[in-house]
Amino acid sequence: MAMRSVEFVGKAEGIKSHELSVKSLMEKLSGILSSLNGQKRSLQSELSLLYAELAAAESDTDEDGEPDYGLIASIEQTNEELSETEEEISQTSGELQRAQQEYAEVEEEKQQTLFEIQERARITSQDASKASGMFGAWASVGASLNQSFQAN
């Protein structure tokens, strides 16, 4: 194999570091999503309340007899905030999906590296067994030659 043991250790440490980084990012993004979803629910509740107030105040006018546009402005502002929050949720969800894909790739790389390490260990074990067998054969030849020299 082309990769030395020290390189495997470095590669494994790199994979572990990358894995921890991606996991941390995923946890952070999940927390942000949770917060944004709470904010979205709050804005939706606020909108419902404002629409109810608007329906109840349809005949209300200000001091000059003009309709009360403040309530309408509040509804429009809350709708805008809701749209911005939904956009943030969408962006954060996209980031989370990319992080999850990256994590899957890290896991795949980890499995491949583990397989390479196991394969290298298997080959090394086979080589050690062959070397041991060869040593045993050479020891037998040596013993046979020694007996032959003593006999002659």
N, C-alpha and C positions, 0 to 999 in steps of 0.2 A: 504494500500500500504506500502511496506517496506521502501521506500525512503522518508525521511523527506524533508520539504520545503527548508531548508538550503542546503541540498544535491542537490536538483534540481537547485538551484541558482549556486552552484559550478560547476555542470555538464554543465549548459548552458554557464557559463563563459569559461570553458575549450573548449567547442565546438566552441565558437566564436573566441577564441584565435587561435585554430587549423585552423579554416576557414580563418582567416586573414593571417596566416602564409602560407597556401597553395596558396591563391590568390596572395600573394607577390611573391612566387616562380614561379607561372605560368606567371606572368607579366615579371619577370626577364628572364625566359627561352624564352618567346616570343621575347623579345628584343634581346637576343643573337642570336636566329634563324634569325631574320630580318637582323642583322649585318652579320651573316655568309652567308646568301643568297646574300647580296650585294657583299661580298667578292668573292663569287663563280662567280657571273656575271662578276665582274672585271677580275678575272682570265681567264674566258672563252673568254672575249674580248681580253685580252693580248695574249692568245694562238692563236686566230684567226689572230691577227696582226703578230705574230711570224711565223705562217705557211705561211702567205702571203709573208713575207720577205724571208723565206726559198725558196719558189717557185720562187721568183724573183731573188734570188741569187744562183740558182743552179750551174751556171757556174763560180761564183766568187771563187777565190782562194786567199790564203794569199800570202805573199811575196815569199815563197819557192815553190809556185805552188801547195800547198796542199789545199784540201777543207777547208772551214771555219767551224771548229767544234764548235766555240763559240756560234753560233746561234742554233745549234743542242742541245748544253748543256743547253742553256736558255729555249728551248722548253721542254726538259726533266725535268728541275727544276720546270717550271711552271706547267707541268702535275703532278708532285709530290705534289706541293702545292695544286692543285685542288683536288687531291685524298684525301689529309689530310683534306681539308675543307669539302669535301663531307662526310667524316667519322665523323667529328665534328657535322655536320648537322644531321646525322643519330643518333648519341648519344644524342644530345640535343633534338631531336624530341622524342626519347624514354623516356627521362626524363620528357618531357612535357606531354606525354601521361600518364605516371605513376602519375604525379601531378594532371592531370585532373581526373583520376580514384579515387585518394585519395580525391579530392574535392567532387566528386559524393558521396563517402562514408560518408564524413562529412555532406553533405546535407541530406542524408538518416538518419543519426544519429540525426540530428537536427529535422527532421520531426517526428521521433519516440519519441524523448524527448518531443516535443510539444504535441504530442498525449497523452503521459503519463500525462503531466501537465493538459491538458484539461479534461482527464478522472478523474483525482484526484479532480479537481474543481467540476465536475458534481456530483461525489459521495459525496463530502463535502456539496454541496448544498442540495442534497437529504437528507443527515443526518441532516442538520440544519432544513429542513422542517419537518422531522419526530419528531425531538426534540421539535420543536415549537408546533406541533400537540399534542404531549404527554403532554407538559406543559399545553396546553389549556384543555386537558382532565382532568389532575390532578386538575387544577383550578376549573373546573366544579364540580368534586367530592368533593373538599374542600368546595365549596360554598354550595353544597347540604348537606354535613355533618353539616356545620355551621347552616343552616336553621333547620335541624332536631334536633340539640341540643337545639336551641332556642325554637323550638316548644315544646320540652319535658320539 
